Amino acid sequence: MKKKLTLAISEEVIEKSKRKASEMGLSLSRIVENALRFFADPEVYCFSCGFKFRIKEAEMCPKCGWYICPKCGACGCSLGEEGAKVAFYMRKTLMEIFNQA
């Protein structure tokens, strides 16, 4: 069941988003719903085995601060220097999207 939601968003952001969504064949409703779904219950992929898991169901590594994959046991410690750098900046990007930086 779908429910209407009223949001106050900058006109410029709305117009740019409508154009981009149209180019991609998506609706703004779908984009917002997916963002809110991720915000409420984030799922990530393991850096090592690719298994998708909910972060609320995973433990955090005390050494690196990344979630431990419930399937293979890998965390950020298993990444090399370049991989860790990529993961760090990707995580930083997501945090900025959700204004948690």
MOPAC internal coordinates of N, CA, C and O (Angstrom, degrees):
PM7 1SCF
backbone

  N    0.0000 0     0.00 0     0.00 0    0    0    0
  C    1.4392 1     0.00 0     0.00 0    1    0    0
  C    1.5326 1   108.93 1     0.00 0    2    1    0
  O    1.2310 1   120.48 1   -47.42 1    3    2    1
  N    1.2963 1   116.69 1   132.58 1    3    2    1
  C    1.4644 1   122.55 1   179.57 1    5    3    2
  C    1.5159 1   109.61 1   -98.52 1    6    5    3
  O    1.2310 1   120.86 1   -29.95 1    7    6    5
  N    1.3217 1   115.97 1   150.05 1    7    6    5
  C    1.4570 1   122.46 1   179.71 1    9    7    6
  C    1.5193 1   108.05 1  -133.55 1   10    9    7
  O    1.2310 1   120.02 1   -40.88 1   11   10    9
  N    1.3126 1   117.57 1   139.12 1   11   10    9
  C    1.4611 1   121.57 1   178.96 1   13   11   10
  C    1.5130 1   110.65 1   -71.51 1   14   13   11
  O    1.2310 1   121.22 1   -33.35 1   15   14   13
  N    1.3380 1   115.26 1   146.65 1   15   14   13
  C    1.4506 1   122.63 1   179.94 1   17   15   14
  C    1.5185 1   107.62 1  -135.79 1   18   17   15
  O    1.2310 1   120.16 1   -48.01 1   19   18   17
  N    1.3062 1   117.30 1   131.99 1   19   18   17
  C    1.4583 1   121.56 1   177.36 1   21   19   18
  C    1.5183 1   108.50 1  -102.08 1   22   21   19
  O    1.2310 1   120.99 1   -51.36 1   23   22   21
  N    1.3251 1   115.72 1   128.64 1   23   22   21
  C    1.4577 1   121.43 1  -179.34 1   25   23   22
  C    1.5228 1   109.65 1  -126.71 1   26   25   23
  O    1.2310 1   120.26 1   -32.75 1   27   26   25
  N    1.3025 1   117.12 1   147.25 1   27   26   25
  C    1.4586 1   122.40 1   173.43 1   29   27   26
  C    1.5262 1   107.65 1  -105.26 1   30   29   27
  O    1.2310 1   121.01 1   -69.81 1   31   30   29
  N    1.3349 1   115.68 1   110.19 1   31   30   29
  C    1.4573 1   121.70 1  -175.92 1   33   31   30
  C    1.5219 1   107.95 1  -132.68 1   34   33   31
  O    1.2310 1   120.59 1   -35.92 1   35   34   33
  N    1.3023 1   116.47 1   144.08 1   35   34   33
  C    1.4646 1   121.60 1   179.36 1   37   35   34
  C    1.5301 1   110.18 1   -53.17 1   38   37   35
  O    1.2310 1   121.14 1   -42.28 1   39   38   37
  N    1.3326 1   115.43 1   137.72 1   39   38   37
  C    1.4663 1   121.67 1  -179.21 1   41   39   38
  C    1.5279 1   111.45 1   -58.25 1   42   41   39
  O    1.2310 1   120.65 1   139.56 1   43   42   41
  N    1.3382 1   116.36 1   -40.44 1   43   42   41
  C    1.4636 1   120.91 1   179.39 1   45   43   42
  C    1.5325 1   111.06 1   -61.33 1   46   45   43
  O    1.2310 1   120.40 1   136.75 1   47   46   45
  N    1.3273 1   116.84 1   -43.25 1   47   46   45
  C    1.4598 1   121.29 1   179.53 1   49   47   46
  C    1.5280 1   110.06 1   -64.68 1   50   49   47
  O    1.2310 1   120.36 1   138.06 1   51   50   49
  N    1.3056 1   116.92 1   -41.94 1   51   50   49
  C    1.4671 1   120.87 1   179.59 1   53   51   50
  C    1.5221 1   110.62 1   -61.57 1   54   53   51
  O    1.2310 1   120.24 1   131.85 1   55   54   53
  N    1.3208 1   117.14 1   -48.15 1   55   54   53
  C    1.4707 1   120.45 1  -177.47 1   57   55   54
  C    1.5287 1   111.54 1   -64.46 1   58   57   55
  O    1.2310 1   120.13 1   135.17 1   59   58   57
  N    1.3244 1   117.36 1   -44.83 1   59   58   57
  C    1.4671 1   120.34 1   177.90 1   61   59   58
  C    1.5278 1   110.32 1   -62.59 1   62   61   59
  O    1.2310 1   120.70 1   139.77 1   63   62   61
  N    1.3151 1   116.26 1   -40.23 1   63   62   61
  C    1.4626 1   120.72 1  -179.04 1   65   63   62
  C    1.5194 1   111.75 1   -67.89 1   66   65   63
  O    1.2310 1   120.15 1   139.96 1   67   66   65
  N    1.3268 1   117.33 1   -40.04 1   67   66   65
  C    1.4646 1   120.99 1   177.77 1   69   67   66
  C    1.5224 1   110.64 1   -61.06 1   70   69   67
  O    1.2310 1   120.56 1   135.62 1   71   70   69
  N    1.3443 1   116.53 1   -44.38 1   71   70   69
  C    1.4707 1   120.01 1   179.13 1   73   71   70
  C    1.5291 1   110.68 1   -62.25 1   74   73   71
  O    1.2310 1   120.65 1   132.84 1   75   74   73
  N    1.3276 1   116.37 1   -47.16 1   75   74   73
  C    1.4725 1   120.68 1  -178.55 1   77   75   74
  C    1.5281 1   110.77 1   -64.45 1   78   77   75
  O    1.2310 1   120.34 1   136.72 1   79   78   77
  N    1.3185 1   116.95 1   -43.28 1   79   78   77
  C    1.4725 1   120.81 1   179.25 1   81   79   78
  C    1.5161 1   110.10 1   -62.42 1   82   81   79
  O    1.2310 1   120.30 1   137.88 1   83   82   81
  N    1.3198 1   117.03 1   -42.12 1   83   82   81
  C    1.4620 1   121.04 1   179.37 1   85   83   82
  C    1.5285 1   110.59 1   -61.96 1   86   85   83
  O    1.2310 1   120.48 1   136.69 1   87   86   85
  N    1.3412 1   116.68 1   -43.31 1   87   86   85
  C    1.4731 1   121.24 1   177.75 1   89   87   86
  C    1.5252 1   111.33 1   -58.89 1   90   89   87
  O    1.2310 1   120.80 1   146.01 1   91   90   89
  N    1.3253 1   116.07 1   -33.99 1   91   90   89
  C    1.4599 1   121.04 1  -176.80 1   93   91   90
  C    1.5247 1   113.22 1   -93.99 1   94   93   91
  O    1.2310 1   120.33 1   177.65 1   95   94   93
  N    1.3378 1   116.97 1    -2.35 1   95   94   93
  C    1.4623 1   120.60 1  -179.59 1   97   95   94
  C    1.5189 1   113.02 1    71.75 1   98   97   95
  O    1.2310 1   120.63 1  -148.29 1   99   98   97
  N    1.3359 1   116.40 1    31.71 1   99   98   97
  C    1.4667 1   121.58 1  -179.06 1  101   99   98
  C    1.5260 1   110.06 1  -117.33 1  102  101   99
  O    1.2310 1   121.04 1   -17.70 1  103  102  101
  N    1.3223 1   115.62 1   162.30 1  103  102  101
  C    1.4638 1   120.47 1   173.54 1  105  103  102
  C    1.5214 1   108.58 1  -104.15 1  106  105  103
  O    1.2310 1   120.92 1   -28.36 1  107  106  105
  N    1.3381 1   115.85 1   151.64 1  107  106  105
  C    1.4569 1   119.56 1   176.81 1  109  107  106
  C    1.5280 1   110.50 1   -62.15 1  110  109  107
  O    1.2310 1   120.49 1   144.59 1  111  110  109
  N    1.3261 1   116.68 1   -35.41 1  111  110  109
  C    1.4703 1   120.01 1   178.66 1  113  111  110
  C    1.5252 1   110.81 1   -59.26 1  114  113  111
  O    1.2310 1   120.66 1   137.33 1  115  114  113
  N    1.3147 1   116.34 1   -42.67 1  115  114  113
  C    1.4687 1   119.93 1  -179.74 1  117  115  114
  C    1.5238 1   110.96 1   -65.78 1  118  117  115
  O    1.2310 1   120.53 1   139.19 1  119  118  117
  N    1.3320 1   116.59 1   -40.81 1  119  118  117
  C    1.4607 1   120.94 1   179.98 1  121  119  118
  C    1.5316 1   110.54 1   -63.91 1  122  121  119
  O    1.2310 1   120.54 1   133.21 1  123  122  121
  N    1.3305 1   116.57 1   -46.79 1  123  122  121
  C    1.4639 1   120.80 1   179.76 1  125  123  122
  C    1.5255 1   110.01 1   -63.99 1  126  125  123
  O    1.2310 1   120.16 1   136.72 1  127  126  125
  N    1.3266 1   117.30 1   -43.28 1  127  126  125
  C    1.4671 1   120.19 1   179.89 1  129  127  126
  C    1.5251 1   111.27 1   -60.91 1  130  129  127
  O    1.2310 1   120.08 1   136.73 1  131  130  129
  N    1.3288 1   117.46 1   -43.27 1  131  130  129
  C    1.4639 1   120.49 1   179.28 1  133  131  130
  C    1.5297 1   111.45 1   -65.30 1  134  133  131
  O    1.2310 1   120.32 1   140.31 1  135  134  133
  N    1.3326 1   117.00 1   -39.69 1  135  134  133
  C    1.4685 1   120.43 1   178.30 1  137  135  134
  C    1.5227 1   110.74 1   -64.72 1  138  137  135
  O    1.2310 1   120.62 1   137.28 1  139  138  137
  N    1.3262 1   116.43 1   -42.72 1  139  138  137
  C    1.4668 1   119.86 1   179.71 1  141  139  138
  C    1.5286 1   111.30 1   -68.26 1  142  141  139
  O    1.2310 1   120.33 1   144.01 1  143  142  141
  N    1.3255 1   116.98 1   -35.99 1  143  142  141
  C    1.4692 1   120.58 1   177.10 1  145  143  142
  C    1.5276 1   109.76 1   -62.01 1  146  145  143
  O    1.2310 1   120.56 1   134.39 1  147  146  145
  N    1.3392 1   116.54 1   -45.61 1  147  146  145
  C    1.4607 1   120.32 1   179.03 1  149  147  146
  C    1.5266 1   110.48 1   -64.91 1  150  149  147
  O    1.2310 1   119.87 1   136.72 1  151  150  149
  N    1.3202 1   117.85 1   -43.28 1  151  150  149
  C    1.4586 1   122.39 1  -179.87 1  153  151  150
  C    1.5276 1   111.45 1   -59.23 1  154  153  151
  O    1.2310 1   120.73 1   136.91 1  155  154  153
  N    1.3333 1   116.20 1   -43.09 1  155  154  153
  C    1.4659 1   121.52 1  -176.53 1  157  155  154
  C    1.5295 1   112.99 1   -74.29 1  158  157  155
  O    1.2310 1   120.23 1   145.52 1  159  158  157
  N    1.3255 1   117.17 1   -34.48 1  159  158  157
  C    1.4658 1   121.09 1  -174.00 1  161  159  158
  C    1.5340 1   109.34 1  -150.60 1  162  161  159
  O    1.2310 1   119.85 1  -106.39 1  163  162  161
  N    1.3319 1   117.90 1    73.61 1  163  162  161
  C    1.4586 1   120.93 1  -174.09 1  165  163  162
  C    1.5256 1   113.78 1   -60.41 1  166  165  163
  O    1.2310 1   121.60 1   -42.50 1  167  166  165
  N    1.3181 1   114.54 1   137.50 1  167  166  165
  C    1.4559 1   122.75 1   171.43 1  169  167  166
  C    1.5187 1   107.31 1  -120.24 1  170  169  167
  O    1.2310 1   120.64 1   -42.63 1  171  170  169
  N    1.3211 1   116.39 1   137.37 1  171  170  169
  C    1.4604 1   121.98 1  -179.63 1  173  171  170
  C    1.5281 1   109.17 1  -130.03 1  174  173  171
  O    1.2310 1   121.72 1   -12.39 1  175  174  173
  N    1.3261 1   114.31 1   167.61 1  175  174  173
  C    1.4614 1   120.50 1   177.35 1  177  175  174
  C    1.5184 1   109.32 1  -107.06 1  178  177  175
  O    1.2310 1   120.87 1   -39.86 1  179  178  177
  N    1.3036 1   115.94 1   140.14 1  179  178  177
  C    1.4625 1   121.76 1   176.87 1  181  179  178
  C    1.5298 1   109.48 1   -63.93 1  182  181  179
  O    1.2310 1   120.75 1   -44.09 1  183  182  181
  N    1.3323 1   116.16 1   135.91 1  183  182  181
  C    1.4584 1   121.38 1   178.39 1  185  183  182
  C    1.5194 1   111.79 1   -66.88 1  186  185  183
  O    1.2310 1   120.33 1   156.18 1  187  186  185
  N    1.3136 1   116.97 1   -23.82 1  187  186  185
  C    1.4567 1   120.83 1  -174.74 1  189  187  186
  C    1.5288 1   113.66 1   -96.76 1  190  189  187
  O    1.2310 1   120.14 1   125.74 1  191  190  189
  N    1.3453 1   117.33 1   -54.26 1  191  190  189
  C    1.4731 1   119.67 1  -174.16 1  193  191  190
  C    1.5247 1   113.79 1  -105.26 1  194  193  191
  O    1.2310 1   119.79 1   170.04 1  195  194  193
  N    1.3348 1   118.02 1    -9.96 1  195  194  193
  C    1.4582 1   120.87 1   178.46 1  197  195  194
  C    1.5199 1   115.32 1    82.64 1  198  197  195
  O    1.2310 1   119.70 1  -174.96 1  199  198  197
  N    1.3247 1   118.17 1     5.04 1  199  198  197
  C    1.4600 1   122.49 1  -179.65 1  201  199  198
  C    1.5307 1   109.72 1   -67.59 1  202  201  199
  O    1.2310 1   120.27 1   -46.48 1  203  202  201
  N    1.3309 1   117.08 1   133.52 1  203  202  201
  C    1.4582 1   121.82 1   178.61 1  205  203  202
  C    1.5242 1   108.90 1   -90.68 1  206  205  203
  O    1.2310 1   120.85 1   -51.05 1  207  206  205
  N    1.3539 1   115.99 1   128.95 1  207  206  205
  C    1.4589 1   119.02 1  -179.07 1  209  207  206
  C    1.5274 1   110.99 1  -144.27 1  210  209  207
  O    1.2310 1   121.51 1   -23.55 1  211  210  209
  N    1.3377 1   114.71 1   156.45 1  211  210  209
  C    1.4665 1   121.40 1   176.34 1  213  211  210
  C    1.5299 1   108.56 1   -80.72 1  214  213  211
  O    1.2310 1   120.93 1   -48.18 1  215  214  213
  N    1.3207 1   115.83 1   131.82 1  215  214  213
  C    1.4613 1   117.84 1  -176.70 1  217  215  214
  C    1.5230 1   111.83 1   -67.93 1  218  217  215
  O    1.2310 1   120.10 1   153.44 1  219  218  217
  N    1.3356 1   117.41 1   -26.56 1  219  218  217
  C    1.4701 1   118.33 1   179.59 1  221  219  218
  C    1.5244 1   111.90 1   -70.00 1  222  221  219
  O    1.2310 1   120.05 1   165.53 1  223  222  221
  N    1.3278 1   117.51 1   -14.47 1  223  222  221
  C    1.4597 1   121.78 1   179.30 1  225  223  222
  C    1.5257 1   112.13 1  -100.95 1  226  225  223
  O    1.2310 1   120.47 1  -174.93 1  227  226  225
  N    1.3406 1   116.70 1     5.07 1  227  226  225
  C    1.4641 1   120.39 1  -177.11 1  229  227  226
  C    1.5250 1   110.40 1  -114.91 1  230  229  227
  O    1.2310 1   121.32 1   -25.96 1  231  230  229
  N    1.3132 1   115.08 1   154.04 1  231  230  229
  C    1.4640 1   120.64 1   175.02 1  233  231  230
  C    1.5188 1   108.62 1   -88.70 1  234  233  231
  O    1.2310 1   121.10 1   -22.72 1  235  234  233
  N    1.3229 1   115.50 1   157.28 1  235  234  233
  C    1.4521 1   120.59 1   178.40 1  237  235  234
  C    1.5236 1   109.43 1  -102.69 1  238  237  235
  O    1.2310 1   121.01 1   -42.31 1  239  238  237
  N    1.3082 1   115.68 1   137.69 1  239  238  237
  C    1.4674 1   120.86 1   178.17 1  241  239  238
  C    1.5266 1   108.92 1   -72.29 1  242  241  239
  O    1.2310 1   119.89 1   -53.98 1  243  242  241
  N    1.3339 1   117.81 1   126.02 1  243  242  241
  C    1.4693 1   120.27 1  -179.50 1  245  243  242
  C    1.5342 1   112.66 1   -69.68 1  246  245  243
  O    1.2310 1   120.56 1   160.39 1  247  246  245
  N    1.3258 1   116.53 1   -19.61 1  247  246  245
  C    1.4623 1   119.94 1  -177.92 1  249  247  246
  C    1.5275 1   112.08 1   -83.78 1  250  249  247
  O    1.2310 1   120.11 1   130.51 1  251  250  249
  N    1.3490 1   117.40 1   -49.49 1  251  250  249
  C    1.4656 1   119.91 1  -174.05 1  253  251  250
  C    1.5326 1   113.55 1  -104.84 1  254  253  251
  O    1.2310 1   120.04 1   163.14 1  255  254  253
  N    1.3406 1   117.52 1   -16.86 1  255  254  253
  C    1.4613 1   120.49 1   179.41 1  257  255  254
  C    1.5110 1   115.29 1    81.88 1  258  257  255
  O    1.2310 1   120.28 1  -171.94 1  259  258  257
  N    1.3290 1   117.07 1     8.06 1  259  258  257
  C    1.4623 1   120.79 1   178.17 1  261  259  258
  C    1.5217 1   109.15 1   -98.73 1  262  261  259
  O    1.2310 1   121.40 1   -18.67 1  263  262  261
  N    1.3147 1   114.93 1   161.33 1  263  262  261
  C    1.4600 1   119.56 1   178.81 1  265  263  262
  C    1.5222 1   110.25 1   -73.97 1  266  265  263
  O    1.2310 1   121.26 1   -37.42 1  267  266  265
  N    1.3238 1   115.20 1   142.58 1  267  266  265
  C    1.4618 1   121.77 1   179.60 1  269  267  266
  C    1.5158 1   108.35 1   -89.98 1  270  269  267
  O    1.2310 1   120.28 1   -53.20 1  271  270  269
  N    1.3235 1   117.07 1   126.80 1  271  270  269
  C    1.4644 1   121.87 1  -179.44 1  273  271  270
  C    1.5223 1   109.42 1   -62.52 1  274  273  271
  O    1.2310 1   120.09 1   -54.69 1  275  274  273
  N    1.3414 1   117.44 1   125.31 1  275  274  273
  C    1.4632 1   119.72 1   179.37 1  277  275  274
  C    1.5310 1   113.17 1   -69.98 1  278  277  275
  O    1.2310 1   120.29 1   165.29 1  279  278  277
  N    1.3322 1   117.05 1   -14.71 1  279  278  277
  C    1.4625 1   119.95 1  -179.26 1  281  279  278
  C    1.5300 1   112.34 1   -90.24 1  282  281  279
  O    1.2310 1   120.63 1   128.97 1  283  282  281
  N    1.3501 1   116.41 1   -51.03 1  283  282  281
  C    1.4709 1   118.25 1  -174.44 1  285  283  282
  C    1.5268 1   114.15 1  -111.79 1  286  285  283
  O    1.2310 1   119.86 1   169.79 1  287  286  285
  N    1.3342 1   117.87 1   -10.21 1  287  286  285
  C    1.4587 1   121.42 1   177.95 1  289  287  286
  C    1.5175 1   115.37 1    84.02 1  290  289  287
  O    1.2310 1   119.94 1  -175.96 1  291  290  289
  N    1.3324 1   117.72 1     4.04 1  291  290  289
  C    1.4608 1   120.51 1  -179.52 1  293  291  290
  C    1.5311 1   110.77 1   -77.30 1  294  293  291
  O    1.2310 1   121.40 1   -23.95 1  295  294  293
  N    1.3321 1   114.93 1   156.05 1  295  294  293
  C    1.4648 1   121.86 1   175.42 1  297  295  294
  C    1.5244 1   106.51 1  -145.12 1  298  297  295
  O    1.2310 1   120.38 1    15.73 1  299  298  297
  N    1.2923 1   116.88 1  -164.27 1  299  298  297
  C    1.4614 1   120.19 1   179.50 1  301  299  298
  C    1.5181 1   113.10 1   -63.99 1  302  301  299
  O    1.2310 1   120.08 1   158.36 1  303  302  301
  N    1.3239 1   117.45 1   -21.64 1  303  302  301
  C    1.4688 1   121.32 1   178.81 1  305  303  302
  C    1.5275 1   111.64 1   -62.36 1  306  305  303
  O    1.2310 1   120.63 1   155.87 1  307  306  305
  N    1.3400 1   116.40 1   -24.13 1  307  306  305
  C    1.4632 1   119.82 1  -177.22 1  309  307  306
  C    1.5265 1   112.47 1   -82.25 1  310  309  307
  O    1.2310 1   120.11 1   174.67 1  311  310  309
  N    1.3343 1   117.39 1    -5.33 1  311  310  309
  C    1.4616 1   121.11 1  -179.34 1  313  311  310
  C    1.5220 1   111.01 1   -88.20 1  314  313  311
  O    1.2310 1   121.38 1   -32.77 1  315  314  313
  N    1.3131 1   114.97 1   147.23 1  315  314  313
  C    1.4608 1   119.37 1   172.01 1  317  315  314
  C    1.5196 1   108.95 1   -76.09 1  318  317  315
  O    1.2310 1   120.52 1    -0.80 1  319  318  317
  N    1.3183 1   116.61 1   179.20 1  319  318  317
  C    1.4630 1   121.16 1  -176.77 1  321  319  318
  C    1.5287 1   112.52 1   -59.15 1  322  321  319
  O    1.2310 1   119.98 1   134.06 1  323  322  321
  N    1.3267 1   117.64 1   -45.94 1  323  322  321
  C    1.4662 1   120.74 1  -179.21 1  325  323  322
  C    1.5247 1   111.76 1   -67.40 1  326  325  323
  O    1.2310 1   120.64 1   138.10 1  327  326  325
  N    1.3268 1   116.39 1   -41.90 1  327  326  325
  C    1.4639 1   120.49 1   178.12 1  329  327  326
  C    1.5113 1   111.88 1   -63.23 1  330  329  327
  O    1.2310 1   120.64 1   139.77 1  331  330  329
  N    1.3226 1   116.39 1   -40.23 1  331  330  329
  C    1.4643 1   120.67 1   178.66 1  333  331  330
  C    1.5236 1   110.49 1   -65.00 1  334  333  331
  O    1.2310 1   120.24 1   143.38 1  335  334  333
  N    1.3231 1   117.14 1   -36.62 1  335  334  333
  C    1.4598 1   121.33 1   178.94 1  337  335  334
  C    1.5417 1   110.16 1   -65.80 1  338  337  335
  O    1.2310 1   120.56 1   134.69 1  339  338  337
  N    1.3185 1   116.53 1   -45.31 1  339  338  337
  C    1.4669 1   120.73 1   178.09 1  341  339  338
  C    1.5228 1   110.35 1   -60.79 1  342  341  339
  O    1.2310 1   120.45 1   132.45 1  343  342  341
  N    1.3215 1   116.74 1   -47.55 1  343  342  341
  C    1.4648 1   121.14 1   179.90 1  345  343  342
  C    1.5209 1   111.33 1   -61.04 1  346  345  343
  O    1.2310 1   120.12 1   138.97 1  347  346  345
  N    1.3244 1   117.37 1   -41.03 1  347  346  345
  C    1.4604 1   121.77 1  -179.79 1  349  347  346
  C    1.5213 1   110.87 1   -60.73 1  350  349  347
  O    1.2310 1   120.23 1   132.43 1  351  350  349
  N    1.3340 1   117.16 1   -47.57 1  351  350  349
  C    1.4636 1   119.84 1  -177.52 1  353  351  350
  C    1.5278 1   112.52 1   -73.42 1  354  353  351
  O    1.2310 1   120.12 1   150.90 1  355  354  353
  N    1.3131 1   117.37 1   -29.10 1  355  354  353
  C    1.4643 1   119.42 1   174.60 1  357  355  354
  C    1.5172 1   109.77 1   -67.51 1  358  357  355
  O    1.2310 1   120.56 1   137.08 1  359  358  357
  N    1.3191 1   116.54 1   -42.92 1  359  358  357
  C    1.4641 1   121.11 1   177.76 1  361  359  358
  C    1.5266 1   110.57 1   -63.77 1  362  361  359
  O    1.2310 1   120.20 1   139.32 1  363  362  361
  N    1.3250 1   117.23 1   -40.68 1  363  362  361
  C    1.4608 1   121.84 1   177.75 1  365  363  362
  C    1.5255 1   110.57 1   -61.76 1  366  365  363
  O    1.2310 1   120.39 1   139.52 1  367  366  365
  N    1.3259 1   116.86 1   -40.48 1  367  366  365
  C    1.4636 1   121.24 1   177.33 1  369  367  366
  C    1.5179 1   110.67 1   -60.70 1  370  369  367
  O    1.2310 1   120.01 1   132.61 1  371  370  369
  N    1.3200 1   117.59 1   -47.39 1  371  370  369
  C    1.4694 1   120.72 1   178.93 1  373  371  370
  C    1.5135 1   111.66 1   -61.98 1  374  373  371
  O    1.2310 1   120.42 1   140.07 1  375  374  373
  N    1.3245 1   116.81 1   -39.93 1  375  374  373
  C    1.4601 1   119.65 1   178.88 1  377  375  374
  C    1.5243 1   110.98 1   -63.63 1  378  377  375
  O    1.2310 1   120.18 1   141.22 1  379  378  377
  N    1.3244 1   117.26 1   -38.78 1  379  378  377
  C    1.4587 1   120.94 1   177.93 1  381  379  378
  C    1.5277 1   110.97 1   -66.77 1  382  381  379
  O    1.2310 1   120.24 1   141.64 1  383  382  381
  N    1.3224 1   117.14 1   -38.36 1  383  382  381
  C    1.4620 1   120.31 1   178.23 1  385  383  382
  C    1.5132 1   109.91 1   -57.56 1  386  385  383
  O    1.2310 1   120.51 1   138.50 1  387  386  385
  N    1.3118 1   116.63 1   -41.50 1  387  386  385
  C    1.4618 1   121.33 1  -178.03 1  389  387  386
  C    1.5193 1   112.39 1   -97.89 1  390  389  387
  O    1.2310 1   120.73 1  -162.81 1  391  390  389
  N    1.3528 1   116.20 1    17.19 1  391  390  389
  C    1.4577 1   123.32 1   172.64 1  393  391  390
  C    1.5250 1   112.89 1    55.75 1  394  393  391
  O    1.2310 1   120.74 1  -138.13 1  395  394  393
  N    1.3192 1   116.18 1    41.87 1  395  394  393
  C    1.4512 1   120.41 1   179.16 1  397  395  394
  C    1.5148 1   111.68 1  -111.43 1  398  397  395
  O    1.2310 1   120.21 1  -173.08 1  399  398  397
  N    1.3178 1   117.21 1     6.92 1  399  398  397
  C    1.4750 1   120.00 1  -176.42 1  401  399  398
  C    1.5047 1   112.22 1   -71.91 1  402  401  399
  O    1.2310 1   120.10 1   180.00 1  403  402  401

